[in-house]
Amino acid sequence: MSQNPLLPWKDCLPLVSYAMNNSRTIGREFTATERLYATSPRTILHTTVNEKSYTKFIDRHPEISEMLSRFFIIRRIENDAYEQLRLQDNKKKFEETQGYKAGQTVYYRKNRKHKFDNNYTKATVIADIGPNIVVSKAKKHGKWRKVNKKNVKNV
């Protein structure tokens, strides 16, 4: 930016904000750019609406236009990778097609009382109700419990 004195550094912040990570963190309410410059990062919409913007200069300057095109390509690649990750997450979702018969013995995940407690308990299936099954503990036949199929393993 020192090569061109006509373009002040504060007007170059939108270009820098494309290269920075602008996602909000859990611990803070602001993005990295907002904390650093005390303003939210500007987008292309701001430069097209703003009459005093230097878009004509940016279009004519080869270094800045090349830098912007690289940022746009990187952002496009990141968006495509994110969409593929979302599709993979949807493929990994549990399909509730497995059916359980009455009298079948299964292990189901229970809530732990302490750190070293057993995760799974042996139980007998009483009924299969959609995404859940009704089980009774092997030792205590009087108590029934409704368990989600995601928390069940076959014996």
N, C-alpha and C positions, 0 to 999 in steps of 0.2 A: 504494500500500500504506500510505501515511502516513494515509489517511482512516480505515483500520480498524486500531486498535492491537491488537486481539485476534489478528490473524493475523501472526505473526512472519515476517521476510523469508526465513528459511531454509525455511519451509514453502511459500513461493511459488516456490521453485526449480523444482519440477516444471512449473509453468506457463511459466516462462521457458525451460526446456529444450525445450519443444515448438517454440518460435520459433527456437531456435539450430540450427546445422548439427551433427548428432551423428554424422557419418561419420568413420571412422578414416582418418587420412592415412597415406601410404606412409612418410614420413620419421619419423613418431612412432608410438608404440604406443598412444596415448591419443586420445580424442576431445577436441574443444575444451571441452566442458563438464567432462570429467574433469580436464583440466589447470587449468581456472579455479577449480573448486570442490573438487577432490581427491576427488570422489565420482562414481560413474556416474549419469547422469540417470535419474530415476524415471519409471516408466510408469504407466498407468492401473491395471495389476495391483497395483502397490505401494500405491496409495491405496485400492483395494478391500479388500486383505488387511489393511492397517494399521488398527488399531482407533482410533488417535488422529488419524486424518486429518480434515480439515475439508471433506469432500465435501458435507455438509449445508449448510454455510455457502456453499460455492461454488455449489451449486444455487440457493440463494435470492438470492444477490447478483447483480443483473442485469449489472453491468459485467464481472465475471469470467466469468460463464457465456457472455456474448456474445463475449468474447475467446477463450474455449476453443472455441466453435462456429466462429469464424473460423479458428482454427488447424486444426481438424479438416477444414474445407472445403478449406483450402490443402493440407493433407497428402493429402487424397483426390485433388485435382487433380494434384498432383505424382506420386502413384502411378499415376494413369491415363496421364499423359504418359510416365512411365517404361515402362509396359507397351506403349504404342504404339511407343516407340523400340525396344524389344526385338523386337517383331513386324516392324518395318522392317528391323532387322539380319538377322533370319532370312530375309526376302525377298531380301536382297542376296547371300545366300550363293551360291557358285558351283555351278552345276548341271553335272554332268559328262555331258552328253548329246552333245557334239560328238565325232564319231569321226574318226580320222585313218587314211588308207590308207598301205600300204607304198609307199615311193618318193616320198612327198610331201615337199616342202621346207618347213621351218618355222624360226622363230627361237625359241630357248629361253633363258631367263634363267640365267646362270651366276654362280657365286660370284666376286666381284671380288677381284683381288689387291691393288689399290691404289685410291685415291680416284677417279682419272680413267680407270679401265679401262672397256671397253665392257660394257654390261649384257647384251646379247643376242648369241648366236652362231648362225650359220646351220648347220642340220643336216638330215639326211635321216631320215625315219621308217622304221624297220624293222618294228616291230610295235606294235599297240595293245592294252594290257593293262589293262582297267578304268580306274582313275583315273590310271594312268601310261602313258607311251609309251616305247618303246625307240628311241633315236636313235643315229646315228653321225655324226661330224663329216664335213663335205664333203671336206676335204682328207685326213683320215686315216680310211680305211675300216676299219681294223683295230680301232679302239677303239669300244666301245658304251657307252652311258650310259642309265640309267633316269631319266626326267624326269617330274615331276608335270604334269598338264594345266593347272594354274593358272598355271604359269610358261612357257606356250607361246603364241606368236602365229603366225598364218598369214603367209606371204610375200605 
